């Protein structure tokens, strides 16, 4: 069920940036194309945002982009090529942020290798963003922050100019006063896939718990 927003409030426009340009260096397989059921990781992450009502989903590609771009085009997902992906994740963050237009109010950022976040988690963050005066929103499971954070576009230019240590985390750490946690019942905000062992663990979670509001 979609929550209604008061008629005198203009809903904020939100985009989602999925970072999929990396080398998957600790994984012998290419993460975006690993499968959960009948769908790839790429599809799972994109659809989690779609089901939560975030229609503007963009993916930053780099390594093996020739395999991902046709899949994204078939699904009408906008893609951004990061020519500097070998420089690390911050380069992909900046490539994605640079694509954000002025009429967008906020954007999610998530690596592609966190594939089982619940749609209800994304919806809860969006709802809080619509009502709160804060500028950074973290999902929080039992006292620990995870992905995907939602960031106000008020930080657009500052992120593009950021060159201090710590990447995006370092930037957000400096803005802690304007951050808020959104408590969610979703351990998957903390579970990424750096190794094949991580992937196998997530497969077991996927098999034993309904993640999405539609069936394969």
Secondary structure, 3 states (H helix, E strand, C coil): CCCCCCCCCCCCCEEEEEEECCCCCCCCCCHHHCEECCEEHHHHHHHHHHHCCCCEEEEEECCCHHHHHHHHHHCCCEEEECCCHHHCHHHHHHHHHHCCCCCCCEEEEEECCCCCCCHHHHHHHHHHHHHCCCCEEEEEECCEECCCEEEEHHHHHHHHHCCCCCHHHHHHHCCHHHEEEEECCCHHHHCCCCCHHHHHHHHHHHHHCCCCCCCC
